[in-house]
Amino acid sequence: MDIQPILAAMRRNKFGAILICIQMAVTIAVLCNAVFVIQQRIAWTEAPTGIDEQNIFTMKNKWIGHPEQNPLTRTKADLVALRGLAGVEDAYASSSFPLMGYGQTGFVNIQPDQRNPTANSSMYFADEHALHTLGLKLTAGRNIRASEVIEFTFTTADFSGPPIGIIITQSLAKALFPHESALGKAVYYGMPRPFTIIGIVERLQGHSVRAGGWGSDFREDTMIAPGRLPIAEIFYVVRTRPGQMASVMREAQRSLLNADPLRILTNVRTFKYTRQEAYRDDRAFVLILAVVCVIMLAVTALGIVGLTSYWVTQRQRQIGIRRALGGTRLAILRYFLTENLLIAVLASVLGCALTIGFNLWAVTTFEMARLPYFYLAVGSGTILLLGQLAAFWPARRACVVPPALAARSV
């Protein structure tokens, strides 16, 4: 098809063509960057924690009676009871667990008097049952021994003394010792007492994992220290055998309350629920971006329909003359679709430039990742297809206008 008449007609109606071209270009820029962010955020929420998520539940225990008794003694009794329940693989107690939203984090140094920290890390206090309970994969070293578990009293004795053996993740090991093995090395975490790395696990996420929030930059840089905390409020982490989660959760609560009713058991949750809560804001953000993309595509499609309909109405005489001279319906349809395609191609070029410019600005301002060029192809292809589909209905309406009616409409 000769596009010279099409270009001449567009020059006579350039204002509408320019507006719809800009609208399509902006839609491409927003669509490409939004889809890229959506893909990143979905990948973020689906990242594995490193634990046996399907068979773990947690519950919060708060002692409200017997203030004269050491909470550690009562917690040990609870753990013995939990580990003895049918369907329970293992259990341990801690002040925090992965994805719970808060917990202890701090700087990790490789020298005691270091001013600038080498890395950040989340800290979990647990006993020798933690690795088995969580289902962690030990890639080097060994597990914590029962004799190494410290019963903290929060006195000066806790912050001085011989090294404490800890287990860290591969991610943290690489951050601390990128060019050598971390096993057996000493590190320092908030106290002059050193920690010795006795084991390395493949993966274990930290407490806070909201994208862009505190802890997101080091969410897999975590450590497990052998310790029991003498606090009245503690979390029990329980791993069940496959398929027995619901029954064990009921029996665990009943057993603990029968053993000592002077307590409050709350937040009895499967880890699946914990994951959903941890990433709730990220899922909402993805939904909002998706809705924005759909709205922009819909508005752009309506703009294309409106402009093509206007051109069809404005050119009824020309359509009638062409039909009278033997022009086929297919030729008229092809004319309007080609006209829209030319605008969409120009908008794609402009939109790709806007997309790259916006992404470079976001990279330097918000430290976002660079946009792969694949998304430019997807965004441009989507707009080209959308433009043709949106222009098809008004173009088809132009095809069925009888020549005589088109001539009388002038």
C-alpha positions as CSV (number, residue, x, y, z in Angstrom):
1,M,0.0,0.0,0.0
2,D,1.2,3.5,-0.9
3,I,1.6,5.4,2.4
4,Q,2.0,8.8,0.9
5,P,-1.8,9.6,1.0
6,I,-1.8,8.4,4.5
7,L,1.0,10.7,5.6
8,A,-0.7,13.6,3.8
9,A,-3.9,12.9,5.6
10,M,-2.1,12.7,8.9
11,R,-0.3,16.0,8.3
12,R,-3.7,17.7,7.8
13,N,-4.9,16.2,11.2
14,K,-1.5,16.2,12.9
15,F,-2.8,17.5,16.3
16,G,-4.8,14.4,17.1
17,A,-2.0,12.1,15.7
18,I,0.5,13.8,17.9
19,L,-1.6,13.5,21.0
20,I,-2.3,9.8,20.6
21,C,1.3,9.2,19.7
22,I,2.4,10.8,23.0
23,Q,-0.2,8.9,24.9
24,M,1.0,5.6,23.5
25,A,4.6,6.5,24.1
26,V,3.9,7.3,27.8
27,T,2.0,4.1,28.1
28,I,4.9,2.1,26.8
29,A,7.3,3.8,29.3
30,V,5.0,3.2,32.2
31,L,4.1,-0.4,31.1
32,C,7.7,-1.5,30.6
33,N,9.0,-0.2,33.9
34,A,5.9,-1.3,35.8
35,V,6.0,-4.8,34.5
36,F,9.8,-5.0,35.3
37,V,9.1,-3.9,38.9
38,I,6.2,-6.3,39.2
39,Q,8.4,-9.2,38.0
40,Q,11.1,-8.2,40.5
41,R,8.7,-7.9,43.4
42,I,7.0,-11.3,42.6
43,A,10.5,-12.9,42.5
44,W,11.2,-11.2,45.8
45,T,8.1,-12.6,47.5
46,E,8.7,-16.1,46.1
47,A,12.3,-16.3,47.3
48,P,12.9,-19.5,49.4
49,T,13.6,-19.1,53.1
50,G,15.7,-22.2,53.3
51,I,13.4,-23.9,55.8
52,D,10.7,-26.6,55.7
53,E,7.9,-24.1,55.2
54,Q,5.1,-26.6,54.6
55,N,5.5,-28.4,57.9
56,I,6.4,-25.6,60.4
57,F,4.1,-23.6,62.7
58,T,4.9,-21.1,65.4
59,M,3.1,-19.9,68.5
60,K,3.8,-17.2,71.0
61,N,3.9,-18.2,74.7
62,K,3.6,-15.6,77.4
63,W,4.0,-16.6,81.1
64,I,1.6,-14.8,83.4
65,G,2.1,-16.7,86.7
66,H,4.8,-18.0,89.0
67,P,7.1,-14.9,88.7
68,E,9.5,-16.5,91.2
69,Q,10.3,-19.3,88.7
70,N,12.9,-18.9,86.0
71,P,11.2,-18.8,82.6
72,L,14.0,-21.0,81.2
73,T,13.0,-23.9,83.4
74,R,9.4,-23.7,82.3
75,T,10.3,-23.3,78.6
76,K,12.5,-26.4,78.8
77,A,9.6,-28.4,80.1
78,D,7.4,-27.1,77.3
79,L,9.9,-28.2,74.7
80,V,10.1,-31.7,76.2
81,A,6.3,-31.9,76.0
82,L,6.2,-30.6,72.4
83,R,8.9,-32.9,71.2
84,G,7.0,-35.8,72.7
85,L,3.8,-35.2,70.8
86,A,2.8,-37.6,68.1
87,G,3.5,-36.1,64.7
88,V,6.2,-33.7,65.9
89,E,9.6,-33.9,64.3
90,D,11.3,-31.4,66.5
91,A,10.8,-28.0,68.3
92,Y,12.8,-25.2,69.8
93,A,12.3,-21.8,71.5
94,S,13.5,-18.5,70.3
95,S,12.8,-14.8,70.6
96,S,12.3,-14.6,66.8
97,F,12.1,-16.6,63.6
98,P,12.3,-16.0,59.8
99,L,9.9,-13.5,58.3
100,M,8.3,-12.6,61.6
101,G,8.9,-8.9,60.9
102,Y,11.2,-7.9,63.7
103,G,14.1,-9.3,65.7
104,Q,17.7,-8.7,66.6
105,T,19.9,-7.3,63.8
106,G,23.4,-5.8,64.0
107,F,26.8,-5.2,62.6
108,V,29.3,-8.0,62.1
109,N,33.0,-7.2,62.2
110,I,36.1,-9.3,61.7
111,Q,38.1,-7.2,64.1
112,P,37.2,-6.3,67.7
113,D,38.0,-2.6,67.3
114,Q,36.7,-2.2,63.7
115,R,34.9,1.1,63.0
116,N,33.2,0.3,59.7
117,P,31.2,-2.9,59.8
118,T,32.0,-5.7,57.4
119,A,28.4,-6.8,57.1
120,N,24.9,-6.7,58.7
121,S,23.1,-9.7,60.0
122,S,20.0,-11.0,61.6
123,M,20.6,-13.0,64.8
124,Y,18.6,-16.0,66.0
125,F,19.1,-17.5,69.5
126,A,18.4,-21.2,69.5
127,D,19.5,-24.5,70.9
128,E,20.8,-27.6,69.2
129,H,17.4,-28.5,67.9
130,A,17.0,-25.5,65.6
131,L,18.6,-26.9,62.5
132,H,16.6,-30.0,62.5
133,T,13.4,-28.1,63.4
134,L,13.8,-25.7,60.5
135,G,15.1,-28.3,58.1
136,L,18.2,-26.3,57.3
137,K,20.9,-27.7,55.0
138,L,24.3,-27.7,56.6
139,T,26.9,-27.3,53.9
140,A,30.0,-27.1,56.0
141,G,31.0,-27.6,59.6
142,R,28.8,-29.0,62.3
143,N,25.6,-28.3,64.4
144,I,25.5,-26.7,67.8
145,R,26.1,-29.1,70.7
146,A,23.8,-29.1,73.7
147,S,26.8,-28.4,76.0
148,E,27.4,-25.2,74.0
149,V,24.0,-23.6,74.5
150,I,24.3,-20.6,76.8
151,E,21.6,-19.6,79.3
152,F,21.9,-15.9,79.1
153,T,21.4,-13.7,82.2
154,F,22.1,-10.3,80.6
155,T,25.0,-9.7,83.0
156,T,28.5,-8.7,82.2
157,A,29.5,-12.4,82.1
158,D,27.5,-12.8,79.0
159,F,29.6,-10.3,77.1
160,S,33.0,-11.6,78.0
161,G,34.6,-15.0,78.0
162,P,35.6,-17.7,75.5
163,P,34.3,-17.6,71.9
164,I,30.8,-18.6,71.2
165,G,30.3,-21.0,68.3
166,I,27.8,-19.8,65.7
167,I,26.2,-21.0,62.5
168,I,25.9,-18.6,59.6
169,T,24.5,-18.7,56.1
170,Q,26.5,-19.0,52.9
171,S,25.5,-15.4,52.0
172,L,26.9,-14.0,55.2
173,A,30.1,-16.1,54.9
174,K,30.7,-14.7,51.5
175,A,30.1,-11.2,52.7
176,L,32.6,-11.6,55.6
177,F,35.2,-13.7,53.9
178,P,34.8,-13.4,50.1
179,H,38.1,-15.0,49.2
180,E,38.5,-17.7,51.8
181,S,36.6,-20.2,53.9
182,A,34.7,-18.7,56.8
183,L,34.7,-21.9,58.8
184,G,36.6,-21.5,62.0
185,K,37.0,-17.8,61.7
186,A,36.2,-15.4,64.5
187,V,33.8,-12.5,64.1
188,Y,32.3,-9.9,66.5
189,Y,28.7,-9.0,66.9
190,G,27.8,-6.2,69.3
191,M,30.1,-7.4,72.1
192,P,33.8,-7.9,72.8
193,R,33.2,-11.6,73.2
194,P,34.1,-13.2,69.8
195,F,32.0,-15.6,67.9
196,T,33.6,-18.6,66.1
197,I,31.9,-19.9,62.9
198,I,31.4,-23.6,63.5
199,G,28.9,-24.3,60.7
200,I,27.5,-22.8,57.5
201,V,24.0,-23.5,56.2
202,E,22.8,-23.0,52.6
203,R,20.1,-20.4,53.2
204,L,18.1,-18.8,56.0
205,Q,16.2,-15.6,55.7
206,G,16.1,-12.9,58.3
207,H,13.3,-11.3,60.3
208,S,12.4,-8.3,58.1
209,V,12.1,-8.9,54.3
210,R,9.9,-6.1,53.1
211,A,11.4,-4.8,49.8
212,G,13.3,-1.6,50.4
213,G,12.8,-1.8,54.2
214,W,15.4,-2.4,56.9
215,G,17.0,-5.8,56.6
216,S,16.1,-6.2,52.9
217,D,19.7,-5.6,51.8
218,F,20.9,-8.5,54.0
219,R,17.8,-10.7,54.3
220,E,19.9,-13.9,53.7
221,D,22.8,-12.8,55.9
222,T,21.8,-14.5,59.1
223,M,23.4,-16.3,62.0
224,I,22.2,-18.7,64.8
225,A,23.8,-18.4,68.2
226,P,23.5,-21.1,70.9
227,G,21.5,-19.4,73.5
228,R,18.4,-19.4,75.7
229,L,16.9,-16.1,76.8
230,P,15.3,-15.8,80.3
231,I,12.2,-13.9,79.0
232,A,8.6,-14.3,79.8
233,E,7.5,-14.0,76.2
234,I,9.0,-16.6,73.8
235,F,8.1,-18.2,70.5
236,Y,7.9,-22.0,70.0
237,V,8.8,-23.2,66.5
238,V,7.5,-26.7,65.8
239,R,8.1,-28.9,62.8
240,T,5.5,-31.6,62.1
241,R,5.5,-34.7,60.0
242,P,3.9,-34.2,56.5
243,G,0.1,-34.0,56.6
244,Q,-0.2,-33.7,60.4
245,M,0.0,-29.9,60.8
246,A,-3.6,-29.2,61.8
247,S,-3.9,-32.0,64.4
248,V,-0.5,-31.2,66.0
249,M,-1.4,-27.5,66.3
250,R,-4.5,-28.4,68.2
251,E,-2.8,-31.0,70.4
252,A,0.2,-28.7,71.1
253,Q,-2.0,-25.9,72.5
254,R,-4.1,-28.4,74.6
255,S,-1.0,-30.1,76.0
256,L,0.7,-26.9,77.0
257,L,-2.3,-25.4,78.6
258,N,-3.0,-28.6,80.6
259,A,0.6,-28.7,81.7
260,D,0.5,-25.0,83.0
261,P,-2.6,-22.9,82.4
262,L,-0.8,-19.7,83.7
263,R,0.2,-18.7,80.3
264,I,-1.2,-17.0,77.2
265,L,-0.8,-18.8,73.8
266,T,-1.3,-16.5,70.8
267,N,-0.3,-16.1,67.2
268,V,-0.6,-19.8,66.6
269,R,0.2,-19.7,62.8
270,T,1.4,-21.9,60.1
271,F,4.5,-20.7,58.4
272,K,2.5,-20.4,55.2
273,Y,0.4,-17.7,56.9
274,T,3.6,-16.0,58.2
275,R,4.9,-15.8,54.7
276,Q,1.7,-14.3,53.4
277,E,1.7,-11.7,56.2
278,A,5.4,-10.9,55.6
279,Y,4.9,-10.1,51.9
280,R,1.4,-8.6,52.2
281,D,2.6,-5.1,51.4
282,D,4.6,-6.3,48.4
283,R,1.6,-8.2,47.0
284,A,-0.5,-5.1,47.4
285,F,2.1,-3.0,45.6
286,V,2.1,-5.5,42.7
287,L,-1.7,-5.4,42.5
288,I,-1.7,-1.6,42.4
289,L,0.9,-1.5,39.7
290,A,-1.0,-4.1,37.7
291,V,-4.2,-2.1,38.0
292,V,-2.4,1.1,36.9
293,C,-1.1,-0.8,33.8
294,V,-4.6,-2.1,32.9
295,I,-6.1,1.4,33.3
296,M,-3.4,3.0,31.2
297,L,-3.9,0.4,28.5
298,A,-7.7,0.9,28.6
299,V,-7.4,4.7,28.4
300,T,-4.9,4.4,25.5
301,A,-7.2,1.9,23.7
302,L,-10.2,4.3,24.1
303,G,-8.1,7.2,22.8
304,I,-7.2,5.2,19.7
305,V,-10.9,4.2,19.2
306,G,-11.9,7.8,19.6
307,L,-9.4,9.2,17.2
308,T,-10.0,6.6,14.5
309,S,-13.8,7.1,14.9
310,Y,-13.3,10.8,14.4
311,W,-11.2,10.3,11.3
312,V,-13.8,7.9,9.9
313,T,-16.6,10.4,10.5
314,Q,-14.5,13.3,9.1
315,R,-13.6,11.4,5.9
316,Q,-17.0,10.0,4.9
317,R,-17.0,11.8,1.6
318,Q,-13.5,10.5,0.7
319,I,-14.6,7.0,1.7
320,G,-17.7,7.2,-0.4
321,I,-15.7,8.4,-3.5
322,R,-13.2,5.6,-3.1
323,R,-16.0,3.0,-2.8
324,A,-17.7,4.4,-5.9
325,L,-14.4,4.2,-7.8
326,G,-14.1,0.5,-6.9
327,G,-12.3,0.6,-3.6
328,T,-12.9,-2.6,-1.6
329,R,-13.9,-2.8,2.0
330,L,-10.6,-4.6,2.7
331,A,-8.7,-1.7,1.2
332,I,-10.5,0.8,3.4
333,L,-9.9,-1.3,6.4
334,R,-6.3,-1.7,5.6
335,Y,-6.0,2.1,5.1
336,F,-7.1,2.9,8.6
337,L,-5.1,0.1,10.2
338,T,-2.0,1.2,8.4
339,E,-2.5,4.8,9.5
340,N,-2.8,3.7,13.1
341,L,0.2,1.4,12.7
342,L,2.4,4.2,11.5
343,I,1.4,6.2,14.6
344,A,2.1,3.2,16.9
345,V,5.5,2.6,15.3
346,L,6.5,6.2,16.0
347,A,5.1,6.0,19.5
348,S,7.1,2.8,20.1
349,V,10.4,4.5,19.2
350,L,9.5,7.5,21.4
351,G,8.3,5.2,24.2
352,C,11.5,3.1,24.2
353,A,13.5,6.3,24.6
354,L,11.3,7.4,27.5
355,T,11.5,4.0,29.1
356,I,15.3,3.9,29.0
357,G,15.5,7.5,30.3
358,F,13.1,6.8,33.1
359,N,14.9,3.6,34.1
360,L,18.3,5.3,34.1
361,W,16.9,8.0,36.4
362,A,15.4,5.4,38.7
363,V,18.7,3.5,38.7
364,T,20.7,6.6,39.8
365,T,18.0,7.9,42.2
366,F,16.5,4.8,43.8
367,E,19.2,2.2,43.1
368,M,16.9,0.1,41.0
369,A,18.1,-2.6,38.6
370,R,18.7,-1.8,35.0
371,L,15.8,-2.7,32.7
372,P,16.5,-5.6,30.3
373,Y,15.9,-4.7,26.7
374,F,13.4,-7.6,26.5
375,Y,10.8,-5.5,28.2
376,L,11.1,-2.8,25.5
377,A,10.1,-5.4,22.9
378,V,7.2,-6.6,25.1
379,G,6.0,-3.1,25.7
380,S,6.2,-2.0,22.1
381,G,4.6,-5.2,20.9
382,T,1.8,-4.8,23.3
383,I,1.0,-1.2,22.2
384,L,1.3,-2.2,18.5
385,L,-1.2,-5.0,19.0
386,L,-3.5,-2.9,21.2
387,G,-3.5,-0.2,18.6
388,Q,-4.5,-2.5,15.8
389,L,-7.3,-4.1,17.9
390,A,-8.6,-0.7,19.1
391,A,-8.6,0.7,15.5
392,F,-10.3,-2.3,14.0
393,W,-13.8,-1.6,15.2
394,P,-14.1,2.0,13.9
395,A,-12.2,1.0,10.7
396,R,-14.6,-1.8,10.1
397,R,-17.5,0.7,10.6
398,A,-15.9,2.7,7.7
399,C,-16.0,-0.4,5.5
400,V,-19.7,-0.9,5.7
401,V,-20.7,2.7,4.9
402,P,-22.6,2.6,1.5
403,P,-21.1,4.9,-1.2
404,A,-24.3,6.8,-1.7
405,L,-24.8,7.5,2.0
406,A,-21.3,8.6,2.4
407,A,-21.7,11.1,-0.5
408,R,-25.0,12.5,0.9
409,S,-23.4,13.1,4.3
410,V,-21.4,16.1,2.9
